[in-house]
Amino acid sequence: MEKNIKEKYKIAVIEDEEVISKSLVGELEDAGFEVITAFDGEYGLQLVLKEKPDLILLDIVMPKMDGVTMMKDLRESGEYGKRVPIILLTNLNADDKIMGDITQNQPSYYLVKSSYTMADVVERVRHSLKEALSRQ
């Protein structure tokens, strides 16, 4: 994941709520990231496997394929899918099944939408990228 200083990190935003997606994209682009988007898990999985972003912001409840299923499929897809940092976004309260799935598939972080600001997300993205780089 080593980048040239002039090269932007690519972030995928997989989020079906248009207002949240646009807010995330704007905030991340303002922070200097390149951003790609998808509005459902099925297309999101195809997109991230093709584009190989440096980090994925992934909603859990989405049409066509939910985020937990997308994450599981991504983690089973090969080396890239096993190591890419994922930050899960949700409106759900964490229950035992969700947390079990999340822990098993090792996202970098879990954010409840009502508990964060867009600035918090950008800071979490930066922190997760730094952690991922330090593990290489």
Stockholm file with secondary structure:
# STOCKHOLM 1.0

chainA/1-136         MEKNIKEKYKIAVIEDEEVISKSLVGELEDAGFEVITAFDGEYGLQLVLKEKPDLILLDIVMPKMDGVTMMKDLRESGEYGKRVPIILLTNLNADDKIMGDITQNQPSYYLVKSSYTMADVVERVRHSLKEALSRQ
#=GR chainA/1-136 SS CCCCTTSCCEEEEECSCHHHHHHHHHHHHHTTCEEEEESSHHHHHHHHHHHCCSEEEEESSCSSSCHHHHHHHHHTSCHHHHHSCEEEEESSCCCHHHHHHHHHHCCSEEEEGGGCCHHHHHHHHHHHHHHHHHTC
#=GC SS_cons         CCCCTTSCCEEEEECSCHHHHHHHHHHHHHTTCEEEEESSHHHHHHHHHHHCCSEEEEESSCSSSCHHHHHHHHHTSCHHHHHSCEEEEESSCCCHHHHHHHHHHCCSEEEEGGGCCHHHHHHHHHHHHHHHHHTC
//
